[in-house]
């Protein structure tokens, strides 16, 4: 069962979720600080950033035993290009839980 609580950061409410004793913070709430109506664009652009993609790859290697690192290398090479969208290769990376 997931639990939700709120914290205040920079005068904004941010949701925290707890699931299986792991804590998660709402990126949507954080993005809404930058653009209250289109936080989805903030997240979309962040997910195209090369540094973000590299961070996610490292996190997956550490936490996902079924992570397809060979397929990820192709995605990482495209990260940051104007034509790049993370959903192009995401289905081939699935593994683990």
Number of C-alpha atoms within 10 A of each C-alpha: 6 10 11 12 11 13 11 9 10 8 8 13 15 20 17 16 16 14 11 8 10 8 12 12 16 12 15 16 16 20 18 19 17 11 12 12 10 12 17 15 13 17 15 12 12 15 19 20 17 18 14 16 21 17 11 13 20 13 11 19 14 10 12 15 11 13 19 17 15 10 14 18 13 11 22 20 13 16 21 18 11 8 8 17 18 16 10 9 13 12 10 13 16 12 12 11 8
